Amino acid sequence: MNSNDLLDKVNTIHFVGIGGSGMCPIAEILFKKGYRVTGSDVYNSDTLERIRSYGITIFMGHKKENINDADLVVYSAAVSCDNEELVFARQQGKIVLERSAMLGIVTRKYKNFIAVCGTHGKTTTTAMLTQIFLECDFDPTAIVGGHFYPIGGNSVVGESDTIICEACEYVDTFLKLSPSVSVILNIEADHLDYFKNLQSVKRSFKKFASQTSKFLVVNGDDKNTLSVIQDTNLEVITFGFDKSNDYSIKNLSDNKARFSFSLFFCNKKVAKISLKIPGKHNVYNAIAAAATAHKLGALPESISKALSNFKGVHRRFEVLGEEKGVTVADDFAHHPTELKATFLTAEKMGFNRIIAIFQPYTYSRTYNFLDDFVKVLSIPNKVILSEILAARESNIYHIFSKDLAKKIKGCIWFKTFEEISNYVTKNFQKGDLIITLGGGNIYKCANMILDKLKS
């Protein structure tokens, strides 16, 4: 059966691990398109409560009985190969697909598929583009890689023939997608447990770009991105700070790391934009979103209004609260470049001290970028490390947080969030920014700190 025709042949679709951030949006889209959707998961969550309220049947726990009626079974990469539902589905000869393959099939059902890729900034840019399209009444479907408050989660299902979603390069997931428009924000070495080196990363981005059918929107200031698309036959729209780009900016002004600027297209002013979210890196994200939207017909005034009202995405320099004269924030940054951008932003925001609590994410990244981590973690006034979050790995690198801590002046490390929160709440000063950073569950530590400051 042709995979593109698959959805025409099934009625009931079951999701193993439906509560996952990558699974839930697909389930929601298919449910609202008229399919009968069921799902199972181990832990209850706000996400499950939300999709349960739509009428989607959710089973707690994985049991083979859950998939009796399913024509198609979708599973996430986090689900083990010996999962009872997966084993039974294959024994019964049911169609079984991994999440990224299912996403490829779903997105190919839309005439206009805008994919946002890049080493950094995918989630924020996807959310910005979604907000612009909603402001323009384009009624898009969108999948955002984090909780985006205006849509009440990380997905929205519209009635138009347009879908916006971020495209992740890890294990070449994005190569299962065939966008009509691809936005390439930047390209750096990352996920070296899979790619091994920058050249391999660039090869994958080059192949992804070649799978685009209409045009590319690329960062014209980023040499790695330009090298990837230099021999493409597609139309290329460039954006960036440099005036040689198709979309560029003038009159950049900075108010405590919150930037305003004028957007120009081919030296003609398009819009004035004032960002509420901090960081020069978010200027790039905003230009990318604005350029893509403008090329696709969004009105300049709608672009300006949407971006000027944009308040960010969960875990992207998210201020959780202020207590006892201390600001507590959380950020998803887990790559040295992302950490540097966050710290340089924080330095401009008027805090007396920056207390950074970093959870290294994966052994391979910590090992491969050890010297870069040392350099950027020397920017804050104080650095506290948690244990490395293994995620999908075993520690074949024999690397530990204490190895990183020894190389950073004044750095300390603790095994538990409880120890970290106790230390911080005994040693804070008025005017501090306490910020947790990492791609794992370090946000829980930020919440613990805020609760202890309140009490």
C-alpha positions in Angstrom: 0.0 0.0 0.0 1.3 3.5 -0.9 1.9 5.3 2.4 0.3 8.4 1.0 -3.0 6.4 0.6 -2.8 4.8 4.0 -5.1 7.2 5.7 -7.8 6.5 3.1 -7.8 2.8 4.1 -8.1 3.1 7.9 -10.8 4.1 10.4 -9.4 3.6 13.9 -5.8 4.7 14.9 -4.2 3.8 18.2 -1.3 5.8 19.7 1.1 4.0 22.0 2.4 6.8 24.3 -0.2 9.3 23.2 0.7 11.8 25.9 4.1 12.5 24.3 4.7 16.0 22.9 5.2 14.7 19.4 2.4 12.2 19.5 -0.5 14.2 20.9 -0.6 16.8 18.1 -0.9 14.1 15.4 -3.6 12.3 17.3 -5.5 15.6 17.7 -5.2 16.4 14.0 -6.5 13.0 13.0 -9.3 13.0 15.5 -10.5 16.4 14.2 -10.3 15.1 10.7 -12.8 12.4 11.5 -10.8 9.4 12.5 -11.6 7.3 15.5 -8.5 7.8 17.8 -7.5 5.9 20.9 -4.3 6.0 22.9 -2.5 4.6 25.9 0.1 6.0 28.3 1.7 5.3 31.6 1.3 8.6 33.4 -1.7 11.0 33.5 -1.0 14.6 32.5 -2.7 17.9 31.6 -2.2 16.9 28.0 -4.1 13.7 28.4 -6.9 15.5 30.2 -7.2 17.9 27.3 -7.4 15.4 24.5 -9.7 13.1 26.7 -12.1 16.1 26.8 -12.4 16.0 23.0 -13.7 12.4 23.2 -10.5 10.5 22.5 -10.4 7.2 24.4 -7.4 7.0 26.7 -6.2 3.8 28.4 -3.8 4.0 31.3 -1.1 1.4 31.0 -0.1 -0.6 28.0 -2.1 -3.8 27.4 -2.7 -5.7 24.2 -6.5 -5.4 24.7 -6.2 -1.7 24.1 -5.6 -2.1 20.3 -8.2 -4.8 19.5 -10.2 -2.4 17.2 -7.2 -0.5 15.7 -6.5 -0.6 12.0 -3.2 1.3 12.5 -0.9 1.6 15.5 1.5 4.5 15.9 4.3 4.5 18.5 6.8 7.0 19.7 10.6 6.5 19.7 10.4 6.4 23.5 8.4 3.1 23.4 10.5 0.0 23.8 10.4 -2.7 21.1 9.0 -5.3 23.6 6.0 -3.1 24.5 3.0 -5.4 24.9 0.9 -3.4 22.5 3.5 -3.2 19.8 4.3 -6.9 20.0 0.6 -7.8 19.8 0.0 -5.4 16.9 2.7 -7.0 14.9 1.6 -10.5 15.7 -1.9 -9.6 14.5 -0.6 -8.2 11.3 -1.7 -4.6 12.0 -0.1 -1.7 10.3 2.5 -0.2 12.7 4.3 3.1 12.2 6.8 5.2 14.1 5.7 8.7 15.0 7.9 10.5 12.5 6.7 8.4 9.6 3.1 9.1 10.6 3.9 12.9 10.7 5.2 12.7 7.2 2.0 11.0 6.0 -0.2 13.6 7.8 1.7 16.6 6.6 1.5 15.4 3.0 -2.2 15.7 3.2 -1.8 19.5 3.3 -1.3 21.6 0.1 0.9 24.1 2.0 3.3 22.5 4.5 5.8 24.9 6.1 8.6 23.2 8.0 10.9 25.0 10.3 14.3 23.5 10.9 17.7 24.4 12.3 20.0 23.6 15.2 18.5 26.4 17.3 15.2 28.4 17.4 12.8 25.9 15.8 10.1 26.0 18.5 10.1 29.8 19.0 10.1 30.5 15.2 7.3 27.9 14.6 5.2 29.6 17.4 5.9 33.1 15.9 4.8 31.9 12.5 1.7 30.3 14.0 0.8 33.5 15.8 1.2 35.6 12.6 -1.0 33.1 10.6 -3.7 33.2 13.4 -3.5 37.0 13.4 -4.1 37.0 9.6 -7.0 34.6 9.9 -5.2 32.1 7.7 -6.7 29.4 10.0 -3.6 27.1 10.0 -3.0 23.7 11.6 0.3 23.9 13.6 2.5 21.7 15.6 4.8 23.5 18.0 7.6 21.8 20.0 6.5 23.3 23.3 3.5 24.5 25.1 2.3 27.7 23.3 -0.2 29.5 25.5 -2.3 31.2 22.8 -3.3 27.8 21.4 -3.6 26.1 24.9 -1.0 23.4 24.1 1.5 22.5 21.4 -1.0 22.1 18.5 -3.9 23.7 16.8 -6.1 22.3 14.1 -7.4 24.7 11.5 -9.7 24.3 8.5 -7.3 25.6 5.9 -4.9 23.6 3.7 -1.9 25.0 5.5 0.1 23.2 8.2 3.2 24.6 10.1 5.5 22.4 12.1 9.1 22.2 13.2 11.3 19.6 11.6 13.9 18.0 13.9 17.1 16.7 12.4 17.9 14.2 15.2 18.3 10.7 13.7 17.3 12.2 10.4 13.6 12.5 11.5 13.0 15.4 9.2 13.9 13.3 6.1 10.5 11.7 6.4 8.9 15.1 5.6 8.2 16.7 2.2 7.6 20.4 2.8 6.4 22.9 0.3 8.3 25.6 2.1 11.4 25.0 4.3 12.8 27.5 6.8 16.4 26.9 7.7 17.4 29.0 10.8 21.0 27.9 11.3 23.2 24.8 11.1 25.7 23.7 13.8 27.3 20.5 15.0 24.9 18.8 17.4 23.6 15.3 18.1 27.1 13.9 17.5 26.1 10.6 19.0 24.3 10.1 15.7 25.9 12.5 13.1 29.5 12.2 14.3 30.6 15.5 12.8 29.4 18.7 11.2 29.8 17.5 7.6 27.3 14.7 8.3 24.9 17.3 9.8 25.2 19.4 6.7 24.6 16.5 4.4 21.3 15.8 6.2 20.2 19.4 5.9 21.1 19.4 2.3 19.0 16.4 1.6 16.1 17.9 3.6 16.3 21.1 1.6 16.2 19.0 -1.6 12.9 17.5 -0.5 11.2 20.9 -0.5 8.9 21.6 -3.5 8.4 25.4 -3.6 11.0 27.6 -1.9 13.5 27.9 0.9 13.8 30.6 3.5 17.3 30.6 4.9 19.6 32.5 7.2 21.8 34.5 4.9 24.2 35.3 7.7 25.0 31.7 8.5 27.8 30.2 6.4 26.9 26.6 7.1 23.3 27.2 5.9 24.5 29.0 2.7 26.9 26.1 1.9 24.1 23.6 2.1 21.8 25.4 -0.4 24.4 26.8 -2.8 23.6 24.5 -5.7 19.8 24.2 -5.2 17.4 24.7 -8.1 14.7 26.1 -5.7 13.9 29.7 -5.1 15.9 30.9 -2.1 14.7 33.8 0.2 17.4 35.0 2.5 17.0 36.8 5.9 19.4 38.2 8.4 21.1 41.3 9.8 23.3 41.9 6.7 21.8 44.3 4.2 22.6 41.9 1.3 19.7 39.6 2.5 16.3 39.7 0.8 14.8 40.5 4.3 17.0 42.5 6.5 16.6 45.0 9.4 17.5 48.6 10.2 17.1 50.8 13.3 17.9 48.0 15.7 17.4 49.3 19.3 17.9 47.5 22.6 15.9 48.1 25.8 17.3 45.6 28.4 17.7 42.9 25.8 14.3 43.5 24.3 14.7 44.6 20.7 12.9 46.8 18.3 13.7 47.1 14.6 12.4 47.9 11.1 12.0 45.0 8.7 13.0 45.6 5.1 12.3 43.6 2.0 14.6 44.5 -1.0 15.4 47.8 0.7 11.7 48.7 1.1 10.3 49.0 4.6 7.8 46.3 5.5 7.0 46.7 9.2 8.2 48.0 12.6 8.5 45.2 15.1 9.0 45.5 18.9 9.7 42.2 20.6 8.5 41.5 24.2 10.7 38.5 24.5 14.4 39.1 25.2 17.5 38.2 23.3 19.2 39.1 20.0 18.8 35.5 18.9 15.0 36.1 18.9 15.5 38.9 16.4 16.7 36.3 14.0 13.7 34.1 14.8 11.4 37.0 14.3 12.9 37.9 10.9 12.6 34.3 9.8 9.0 34.1 10.7 8.2 37.5 9.3 10.0 36.8 6.0 8.2 33.5 5.5 4.8 35.0 6.4 5.3 38.0 4.1 6.3 35.8 1.2 3.2 33.8 1.7 0.9 36.8 1.7 0.6 38.0 5.3 -0.2 41.7 5.6 2.6 43.8 7.1 0.4 45.2 9.8 -0.6 41.7 10.9 3.0 40.6 11.0 4.0 43.6 13.1 1.0 43.2 15.5 1.5 39.4 16.0 5.3 39.6 16.6 4.9 42.6 18.9 2.3 40.7 21.0 4.3 37.5 21.0 5.1 36.4 24.6 7.1 33.3 24.0 6.9 29.6 24.5 7.1 27.4 27.6 10.7 26.9 28.8 12.2 29.6 26.5 13.5 32.1 29.0 10.2 31.7 30.9 10.0 33.8 34.0 8.2 31.5 36.6 7.9 34.1 39.3 9.5 36.7 41.5 9.9 36.2 45.3 12.0 37.8 48.0 13.5 40.2 45.4 14.6 37.2 43.3 13.5 36.3 39.7 13.2 32.6 39.0 13.3 31.6 35.4 13.7 28.4 33.3 15.1 27.8 29.8 15.4 24.9 27.5 19.0 25.7 26.4 21.2 22.6 26.4 23.8 23.3 23.6 26.7 25.7 24.3 25.5 28.2 21.6 22.0 28.3 23.3 23.5 28.7 26.7 25.7 31.6 25.5 22.7 33.4 23.9 20.7 33.0 27.2 23.5 34.3 29.4 24.3 37.2 27.2 20.6 38.1 27.2 20.4 37.9 31.0 23.4 40.1 31.4 21.6 43.0 29.7 18.4 42.7 31.8 19.7 44.5 34.9 20.1 41.6 37.4 22.7 41.9 40.2 23.8 38.3 39.7 23.0 35.4 37.4 22.8 32.1 39.2 22.7 29.4 36.6 21.6 25.9 37.4 22.5 23.6 34.5 21.4 20.0 33.9 23.8 18.6 31.2 21.7 16.7 28.7 23.2 13.4 27.4 26.6 12.1 28.0 27.6 12.4 24.4 26.9 16.1 24.2 28.7 16.8 27.5 31.7 14.9 26.3 31.9 16.2 22.7 31.4 19.9 23.8 33.1 19.8 27.1 35.5 22.7 26.4 32.6 24.8 24.9 30.5 24.2 28.0 33.4 25.3 30.2 33.7 28.5 28.3 30.0 29.5 28.3 29.4 28.4 31.9 32.0 30.8 32.9 29.7 33.7 32.0 27.3 33.6 34.9 28.2 34.8 38.4 27.6 31.3 39.9 27.0 27.9 38.3 25.5 24.9 39.9 25.3 21.5 38.1 22.9 18.6 38.5 23.8 15.1 37.4 23.9 14.5 33.7 20.5 13.4 32.3 21.2 10.2 30.4 18.1 10.4 28.2 18.6 7.8 25.6 22.2 6.9 26.4 24.5 4.8 28.6 27.7 6.4 29.9 30.2 4.9 27.5 32.1 8.2 27.6 32.8 8.0 31.4 31.9 11.6 31.8 30.3 13.1 34.9 29.1 16.5 36.1 31.9 16.6 38.6 34.4 16.5 35.6 32.7 19.6 34.1 32.4 21.3 37.5 36.2 21.0 38.2 36.9 23.1 35.1 34.7 26.0 36.0 35.8 28.5 38.7 33.5 28.4 41.7 31.2 25.7 40.2 29.5 23.2 42.5 27.4 20.2 41.8 24.7 18.2 43.6 23.1 14.8 43.0 19.5 15.9 43.7 17.2 18.8 42.9 16.4 18.9 46.7 20.0 19.6 47.5 20.3 22.2 44.8 17.1 24.0 45.9 18.2 23.9 49.5 21.5 25.5 48.7 20.1 28.2 46.4 17.4 29.3 48.9 20.0 29.6 51.6 22.4 31.6 49.5 20.3 34.0 47.3 20.7 37.7 47.3 18.1 40.4 46.4 18.3 41.2 42.7 19.5 37.7 41.7 18.3 35.9 38.6 18.1 32.2 39.3 17.7 30.3 36.1 17.5 26.6 35.4 18.7 25.4 32.0 18.6 22.1 30.2 16.7 19.9 27.8 15.5 17.5 30.5 13.4 17.9 33.7 15.5 20.7 35.4 12.4 22.9 35.4 11.2 20.9 38.4 14.1 22.3 40.3 13.1 25.9 39.4 9.5 25.2 40.7 11.0 23.7 43.9 13.1 26.9 44.4 10.2 29.2 43.8 8.0 27.2 46.3 10.7 27.3 49.0 11.3 31.1 48.5 7.5 31.6 49.0 7.5 29.6 52.2 
